[in-house]
Amino acid sequence: MRTERSATSATAAPHAGGPVRPAALPARRHLPVQPADGTPVLDVTVPVYNEERDLERCVRRLHDHLARTFPYRFRITVADNASTDATPRIARRLDDEIPEVRAVRLEEKGRGRALRTVWSGSDAPVLAYMDVDLSTDLNALLPLVAPLISGHSDLAIGSRLARSSRVVRGARREFISRTYNLILRGSLAARFSDAQCGFKAIRGDVARGLLPLVEDTGWFFDTEMLVLAERAGLRIHEVPVDWVDDPASSVHIVRTAVEDLKGVWRVGRALAVGALPLDRLARPFGDDPRDRRLAGVPGGLARQLVGFCVVGALSTLLYLLLYAAARTVAGPQLANATALLLSTLANTAANRRLTFGVRGRDRAVRHQAQGLAVFAIALALTGGSLAALDAAHAGAAHSTEVAVLVAANLAATVLRFLLLRAWVFPDRTPPPAATTPLHPEPKGDAR
């Protein structure tokens, strides 16, 4: 007889003891079909709170499906979130009767807390979870975890909003779900389609690096996990699902929506100031040609040019607005210097974050100082152009001044990009050695 495991001590705040610094992730590999030590390949967590009515039916149906269709060893973990009904007793009985089922008891509520606790302590290389109501058709489970087993992807989610998904639910839930995902796209630039579907999976090595960065312990947990994973450059696989709404769901929609919006604000603010060490989650993509370093071909040039042009267009517009405003109370030279200084500070900050991907406050002052040096060169070009115009045509119209300044700024822009790329924000990542294989063989056990 196996005893129920208590996980209260494992629910400490993820940031206790200072900032977390997870190591960079290795290249993805296909997982072994049958691990030598007999550990399961897949661990499916079912978080529950007062689910005495559905728990046994859910676990037995899930176990039967996996036993018939899943070609790898598996485990089902029932994560009891401080239930006060018969749920703990039912979970213990299932733990005793079915070898592939284990029960974990938490003394605090929170779906995110349950998932973090179970996933952090699991030895399985692929971790998944699903809601106890089994609203999602289980035939999507193997397609969900297959890309993680093969090494193709880092996370996988079921999507009720994909075109080929088949969903049965009320108009109110449909509206709330689509609105929430639109908010994520607009505020956090999320590209995944369905953040709230209770049908997700993650590779174990990714979870060990990513979970310490996720603060939420409730329903926003998986949304935060997906946003951080996407921002870190991890690959998220989406699976269209067949989904039938559970009208008896105990989820409090309004309270959950408010907490989710608070989470969106918190994560958005952290991303804006670069407070999260997402670069530590970067992983090599092996044969991806975008990661190859070729002599004489600078990496990321096309993307940086696009970002620089967008930032440049916006800062040029800002510059012209500031110049027009300053010109009403000052001469052309002072107006030009003031507008150029302010727009350059904004331009350097925007290029630092958006074009060259520099996060955090480290060396921010130095970067602004170097940007001001670039500003001095641009000031000399634009100021010299105004001086030449005044010498050639004294008292020229404001429209002529603006035309000359635009032409001078175009020339200064090319020089500014080269200086920013080569001097202010140089790529300090050393190219891989020529003798280093893209997929080095691991030492010892392949697991």
C-alpha positions as CSV (number, residue, x, y, z in Angstrom):
1,M,0.0,0.0,0.0
2,R,1.3,3.4,-1.0
3,T,0.8,6.3,1.3
4,E,-0.6,9.7,0.1
5,R,2.1,12.3,-0.4
6,S,2.0,15.7,1.3
7,A,3.4,18.6,-0.7
8,T,2.8,21.5,1.6
9,S,6.5,22.3,2.1
10,A,7.0,22.5,-1.7
11,T,4.7,25.4,-2.2
12,A,7.0,28.2,-1.1
13,A,7.1,31.4,-3.0
14,P,9.1,31.0,-6.2
15,H,11.2,34.1,-5.6
16,A,12.1,33.4,-2.0
17,G,15.8,33.8,-1.3
18,G,16.6,36.2,-4.1
19,P,16.3,36.1,-7.9
20,V,16.2,32.7,-9.7
21,R,19.0,32.1,-12.2
22,P,18.1,28.9,-14.2
23,A,20.7,27.5,-16.4
24,A,20.4,27.7,-20.2
25,L,18.5,24.8,-21.7
26,P,20.3,22.1,-23.8
27,A,19.3,21.2,-27.3
28,R,16.0,19.2,-27.6
29,R,16.3,15.5,-28.1
30,H,14.0,12.6,-28.7
31,L,13.2,11.0,-25.4
32,P,14.0,7.3,-24.9
33,V,11.1,5.0,-25.6
34,Q,11.6,2.9,-22.5
35,P,13.8,4.6,-19.8
36,A,16.3,2.1,-18.3
37,D,15.2,2.8,-14.7
38,G,11.5,2.3,-15.5
39,T,10.4,5.9,-14.9
40,P,7.3,7.0,-16.8
41,V,7.7,9.1,-19.9
42,L,4.5,11.0,-19.2
43,D,3.1,12.3,-15.9
44,V,-0.5,13.6,-16.2
45,T,-1.6,15.8,-13.3
46,V,-5.3,16.2,-12.5
47,P,-5.7,19.1,-10.0
48,V,-8.9,18.8,-8.0
49,Y,-10.8,20.7,-5.3
50,N,-14.0,19.1,-3.8
51,E,-14.5,16.9,-6.9
52,E,-15.9,13.8,-5.1
53,R,-18.6,13.5,-7.8
54,D,-16.2,13.4,-10.9
55,L,-12.8,12.2,-9.6
56,E,-13.1,8.5,-9.8
57,R,-14.9,8.5,-13.1
58,C,-12.2,10.8,-14.6
59,V,-9.2,8.9,-13.3
60,R,-10.5,5.5,-14.4
61,R,-11.5,6.8,-17.8
62,L,-8.1,8.5,-18.3
63,H,-6.2,5.4,-17.1
64,D,-8.2,3.2,-19.5
65,H,-7.5,5.5,-22.4
66,L,-3.8,5.7,-21.7
67,A,-3.5,1.9,-21.1
68,R,-5.1,1.2,-24.5
69,T,-3.5,4.0,-26.7
70,F,-0.4,5.4,-25.1
71,P,2.8,3.5,-26.2
72,Y,5.0,4.7,-23.3
73,R,5.0,4.3,-19.5
74,F,2.7,6.8,-17.8
75,R,1.6,8.0,-14.4
76,I,-1.6,9.8,-13.4
77,T,-1.1,12.2,-10.4
78,V,-4.2,13.5,-8.5
79,A,-3.3,16.8,-7.0
80,D,-5.8,17.5,-4.2
81,N,-6.0,21.3,-3.5
82,A,-7.1,21.2,0.2
83,S,-10.4,19.5,-0.5
84,T,-12.9,19.4,2.3
85,D,-15.2,16.7,1.0
86,A,-14.5,13.0,0.2
87,T,-12.0,13.8,-2.6
88,P,-8.9,12.9,-0.5
89,R,-10.4,9.5,0.5
90,I,-11.2,8.7,-3.1
91,A,-7.8,9.8,-4.3
92,R,-6.1,7.5,-1.7
93,R,-8.2,4.6,-2.8
94,L,-7.4,5.1,-6.5
95,D,-3.7,5.4,-5.4
96,D,-4.0,2.0,-3.7
97,E,-5.9,0.2,-6.4
98,I,-4.2,1.4,-9.6
99,P,-0.4,1.1,-9.9
100,E,-0.1,4.0,-12.3
101,V,-2.0,6.4,-10.1
102,R,-0.6,8.4,-7.2
103,A,-2.3,10.9,-4.9
104,V,-0.7,14.2,-3.7
105,R,-2.3,16.3,-1.0
106,L,-1.8,20.1,-0.7
107,E,-3.0,22.0,2.3
108,E,-3.5,25.2,0.3
109,K,-5.8,25.9,-2.6
110,G,-4.6,27.0,-6.1
111,R,-4.4,25.2,-9.4
112,G,-1.1,26.8,-10.2
113,R,0.3,25.9,-6.8
114,A,-0.7,22.3,-7.4
115,L,0.9,22.1,-10.9
116,R,4.1,23.7,-9.7
117,T,4.4,21.3,-6.8
118,V,3.7,18.2,-8.7
119,W,5.7,19.1,-11.8
120,S,8.7,20.3,-9.7
121,G,8.8,16.9,-7.9
122,S,8.1,14.6,-10.9
123,D,10.8,12.5,-12.5
124,A,8.9,12.1,-15.8
125,P,10.5,13.9,-18.8
126,V,7.0,15.0,-20.1
127,L,4.5,16.7,-17.8
128,A,0.9,17.4,-18.6
129,Y,-2.3,18.4,-16.9
130,M,-6.0,18.3,-17.7
131,D,-9.2,19.3,-15.9
132,V,-11.1,16.7,-14.0
133,D,-14.3,17.2,-16.0
134,L,-12.5,15.8,-19.1
135,S,-14.1,18.4,-21.3
136,T,-11.4,17.8,-23.9
137,D,-11.6,14.7,-26.0
138,L,-8.8,12.4,-24.8
139,N,-7.9,11.5,-28.4
140,A,-6.0,14.8,-28.5
141,L,-3.6,13.6,-25.7
142,L,-1.1,11.7,-27.8
143,P,-0.9,14.5,-30.4
144,L,-0.4,16.9,-27.5
145,V,2.6,15.2,-26.1
146,A,4.1,13.7,-29.2
147,P,6.0,16.9,-30.2
148,L,7.5,17.0,-26.8
149,I,8.6,13.4,-26.8
150,S,10.1,13.8,-30.3
151,G,12.1,16.9,-29.3
152,H,10.3,19.1,-31.7
153,S,8.7,21.5,-29.2
154,D,9.0,22.7,-25.6
155,L,5.4,23.1,-24.6
156,A,2.1,22.1,-26.1
157,I,-1.4,23.4,-25.6
158,G,-4.9,22.3,-26.6
159,S,-6.7,25.1,-28.5
160,R,-10.5,25.5,-28.7
161,L,-10.1,28.5,-31.0
162,A,-8.3,26.7,-33.8
163,R,-10.3,26.5,-37.1
164,S,-10.5,22.7,-37.0
165,S,-11.5,22.6,-33.3
166,R,-15.1,21.5,-32.5
167,V,-16.4,23.2,-29.4
168,V,-19.8,23.1,-27.6
169,R,-20.3,25.9,-25.0
170,G,-22.5,28.8,-24.2
171,A,-22.3,32.2,-25.8
172,R,-21.1,33.9,-22.6
173,R,-18.1,31.6,-22.1
174,E,-17.3,31.9,-25.8
175,F,-17.3,35.7,-25.6
176,I,-15.2,35.7,-22.4
177,S,-12.6,33.3,-23.7
178,R,-12.1,35.1,-27.0
179,T,-12.0,38.5,-25.3
180,Y,-9.4,37.3,-22.9
181,N,-7.2,36.0,-25.6
182,L,-7.5,39.3,-27.6
183,I,-6.4,41.1,-24.4
184,L,-3.3,38.9,-24.2
185,R,-2.5,39.5,-27.9
186,G,-2.9,43.3,-27.5
187,S,-1.2,43.8,-24.2
188,L,1.5,41.0,-24.0
189,A,1.9,40.4,-27.8
190,A,0.9,36.7,-27.2
191,R,0.8,34.6,-30.4
192,F,-0.7,31.4,-29.0
193,S,-4.5,31.2,-29.6
194,D,-6.0,29.7,-26.4
195,A,-4.5,30.4,-23.0
196,Q,-7.2,29.0,-20.8
197,C,-7.9,25.5,-22.2
198,G,-7.2,23.0,-19.3
199,F,-5.1,20.7,-21.5
200,K,-1.4,21.5,-21.6
201,A,2.0,19.7,-21.5
202,I,5.6,20.8,-21.0
203,R,9.0,19.0,-21.2
204,G,10.5,18.3,-17.7
205,D,13.8,20.1,-18.4
206,V,11.8,23.2,-19.6
207,A,9.6,23.1,-16.5
208,R,12.7,23.1,-14.2
209,G,13.9,26.3,-15.7
210,L,10.6,28.0,-16.4
211,L,8.5,27.3,-13.3
212,P,10.7,29.3,-10.8
213,L,9.9,32.4,-12.9
214,V,6.1,31.9,-12.7
215,E,4.6,33.7,-9.7
216,D,0.9,33.0,-9.9
217,T,-0.5,30.1,-7.9
218,G,-4.1,30.3,-9.3
219,W,-5.8,30.2,-12.6
220,F,-3.4,32.7,-14.3
221,F,-0.5,30.2,-13.7
222,D,-0.6,28.6,-17.2
223,T,-1.1,31.9,-19.0
224,E,1.9,33.4,-17.3
225,M,3.9,30.2,-18.1
226,L,3.0,30.5,-21.8
227,V,3.8,34.2,-22.1
228,L,7.2,33.8,-20.4
229,A,8.0,30.7,-22.6
230,E,7.0,32.5,-25.7
231,R,9.1,35.6,-24.8
232,A,12.1,33.3,-24.1
233,G,11.9,31.9,-27.6
234,L,10.6,28.5,-26.6
235,R,8.5,26.6,-29.1
236,I,4.8,26.1,-28.3
237,H,2.8,23.5,-30.2
238,E,-0.9,23.9,-30.6
239,V,-3.4,21.0,-31.0
240,P,-7.0,21.6,-32.2
241,V,-9.3,19.9,-29.7
242,D,-12.9,18.7,-29.4
243,W,-14.3,20.3,-26.3
244,V,-17.6,20.2,-24.6
245,D,-18.4,22.7,-21.8
246,D,-19.2,21.5,-18.3
247,P,-22.2,23.5,-17.2
248,A,-21.6,22.4,-13.6
249,S,-18.1,23.9,-13.5
250,S,-17.2,25.5,-10.1
251,V,-15.0,28.2,-11.6
252,H,-16.1,31.7,-10.6
253,I,-15.8,33.5,-13.9
254,V,-15.9,37.2,-12.6
255,R,-13.3,36.6,-9.8
256,T,-11.1,34.6,-12.2
257,A,-11.3,37.3,-14.8
258,V,-10.3,40.0,-12.3
259,E,-7.3,38.0,-11.1
260,D,-6.3,37.3,-14.7
261,L,-6.3,41.0,-15.6
262,K,-4.1,41.7,-12.5
263,G,-1.7,39.0,-13.7
264,V,-1.6,40.5,-17.2
265,W,-0.7,43.9,-15.7
266,R,2.0,42.3,-13.4
267,V,3.6,40.3,-16.2
268,G,3.5,43.1,-18.7
269,R,5.2,45.5,-16.2
270,A,7.9,42.9,-15.5
271,L,8.5,42.3,-19.2
272,A,8.6,46.1,-19.9
273,V,11.4,46.7,-17.4
274,G,13.3,43.5,-18.2
275,A,12.9,42.2,-14.7
276,L,12.9,38.5,-15.8
277,P,16.1,36.6,-16.8
278,L,14.4,35.0,-19.8
279,D,17.7,34.8,-21.6
280,R,18.6,31.9,-19.3
281,L,15.9,29.9,-21.0
282,A,17.4,30.1,-24.4
283,R,18.2,26.8,-26.0
284,P,20.1,25.9,-29.2
285,F,17.9,24.9,-32.1
286,G,20.4,22.5,-33.7
287,D,19.9,22.5,-37.5
288,D,17.9,25.6,-37.6
289,P,19.7,27.7,-40.2
290,R,18.9,30.9,-38.3
291,D,21.3,29.8,-35.6
292,R,24.3,29.2,-37.8
293,R,27.1,31.7,-37.8
294,L,28.7,32.3,-41.2
295,A,31.9,34.3,-41.7
296,G,31.1,37.8,-43.0
297,V,27.4,37.5,-42.5
298,P,26.2,39.3,-39.3
299,G,23.4,37.4,-37.6
300,G,19.9,39.0,-37.1
301,L,20.7,41.9,-39.5
302,A,17.3,41.7,-41.3
303,R,15.3,41.7,-38.1
304,Q,17.4,44.5,-36.6
305,L,17.0,46.6,-39.7
306,V,13.2,46.2,-39.6
307,G,13.1,47.2,-35.9
308,F,15.5,50.1,-36.4
309,C,13.4,51.4,-39.3
310,V,10.2,51.2,-37.3
311,V,11.8,52.9,-34.3
312,G,13.4,55.4,-36.6
313,A,10.2,56.4,-38.3
314,L,8.4,56.9,-34.9
315,S,11.4,58.9,-33.5
316,T,11.6,61.0,-36.6
317,L,7.9,61.9,-36.3
318,L,8.5,62.7,-32.6
319,Y,11.6,64.8,-33.6
320,L,9.5,66.8,-36.2
321,L,6.7,67.5,-33.7
322,L,9.2,68.6,-31.0
323,Y,11.0,70.8,-33.5
324,A,7.8,72.4,-34.7
325,A,6.8,73.1,-31.1
326,A,10.2,74.5,-30.1
327,R,10.5,76.6,-33.3
328,T,7.6,78.7,-32.2
329,V,9.7,80.0,-29.2
330,A,13.3,79.6,-30.3
331,G,15.6,79.9,-33.2
332,P,16.2,77.0,-35.6
333,Q,19.5,75.8,-34.1
334,L,18.2,75.7,-30.5
335,A,14.9,74.1,-31.6
336,N,16.8,71.5,-33.6
337,A,19.2,70.7,-30.7
338,T,16.3,70.4,-28.2
339,A,14.2,68.2,-30.5
340,L,17.1,66.0,-31.5
341,L,18.2,65.5,-27.8
342,L,14.8,64.4,-26.6
343,S,14.1,62.2,-29.6
344,T,17.5,60.6,-29.3
345,L,17.0,59.6,-25.7
346,A,13.7,58.0,-26.7
347,N,15.3,56.5,-29.8
348,T,18.2,54.9,-27.9
349,A,15.8,53.4,-25.2
350,A,13.5,52.0,-27.9
351,N,16.3,50.5,-30.0
352,R,17.9,49.1,-26.9
353,R,14.8,47.1,-26.1
354,L,13.1,46.5,-29.4
355,T,15.8,46.4,-32.0
356,F,18.8,44.9,-30.2
357,G,16.9,42.9,-27.5
358,V,18.8,44.3,-24.5
359,R,16.7,43.8,-21.4
360,G,17.1,45.0,-17.8
361,R,18.9,48.1,-16.4
362,D,22.4,46.8,-16.7
363,R,24.6,49.3,-18.6
364,A,21.5,51.4,-19.4
365,V,23.3,54.6,-18.5
366,R,26.3,53.7,-20.5
367,H,24.1,52.9,-23.5
368,Q,22.4,56.3,-23.2
369,A,25.8,58.0,-23.0
370,Q,27.0,56.3,-26.1
371,G,23.7,57.2,-27.7
372,L,24.3,60.8,-26.9
373,A,27.7,60.5,-28.6
374,V,25.8,59.3,-31.7
375,F,23.5,62.3,-31.1
376,A,26.4,64.6,-31.3
377,I,27.4,63.3,-34.7
378,A,23.8,63.6,-35.9
379,L,23.6,67.1,-34.5
380,A,26.7,68.1,-36.4
381,L,25.2,66.8,-39.6
382,T,21.8,68.4,-39.1
383,G,23.2,71.6,-37.6
384,G,25.7,71.8,-40.5
385,S,22.9,71.4,-43.0
386,L,21.0,74.3,-41.4
387,A,24.1,76.5,-41.3
388,A,24.7,75.7,-45.0
389,L,21.1,76.6,-45.8
390,D,21.3,79.8,-43.9
391,A,24.5,80.8,-45.8
392,A,23.1,79.9,-49.1
393,H,19.6,81.3,-48.6
394,A,19.1,83.5,-45.5
395,G,15.6,83.6,-44.1
396,A,14.4,80.4,-45.8
397,A,10.9,79.3,-45.1
398,H,10.2,76.8,-42.3
399,S,9.1,74.2,-44.9
400,T,12.5,74.5,-46.5
401,E,14.2,74.0,-43.2
402,V,12.2,70.9,-42.5
403,A,13.0,69.4,-45.9
404,V,16.7,70.0,-45.4
405,L,16.5,68.5,-41.9
406,V,14.7,65.4,-43.2
407,A,17.4,64.9,-45.9
408,A,20.2,65.4,-43.3
409,N,18.4,63.0,-40.9
410,L,18.3,60.3,-43.6
411,A,22.1,60.5,-43.9
412,A,22.5,60.5,-40.1
413,T,20.2,57.5,-39.8
414,V,22.4,55.2,-41.8
415,L,25.4,56.2,-39.7
416,R,23.4,55.9,-36.5
417,F,22.4,52.3,-37.2
418,L,26.0,51.3,-38.0
419,L,27.2,52.9,-34.8
420,L,24.5,51.4,-32.6
421,R,25.1,48.0,-34.0
422,A,28.9,48.0,-34.0
423,W,29.6,50.2,-30.9
424,V,26.6,50.7,-28.6
425,F,24.9,47.3,-28.8
426,P,27.5,44.9,-30.3
427,D,26.7,41.2,-30.4
428,R,28.9,39.8,-27.7
429,T,27.9,36.2,-28.2
430,P,31.0,34.3,-29.4
431,P,30.4,32.2,-32.5
432,P,30.5,28.4,-31.9
433,A,33.8,26.7,-32.6
434,A,34.1,25.1,-36.0
435,T,34.8,21.7,-34.5
436,T,31.7,21.8,-32.2
437,P,29.0,19.5,-33.5
438,L,25.4,20.8,-33.6
439,H,24.3,17.8,-31.6
440,P,27.1,16.7,-29.2
441,E,26.7,13.3,-27.8
442,P,25.8,13.3,-24.1
443,K,28.1,11.6,-21.6
444,G,26.9,8.6,-19.8
445,D,23.2,7.7,-19.7
446,A,21.3,9.2,-22.6
447,R,18.4,10.2,-20.3
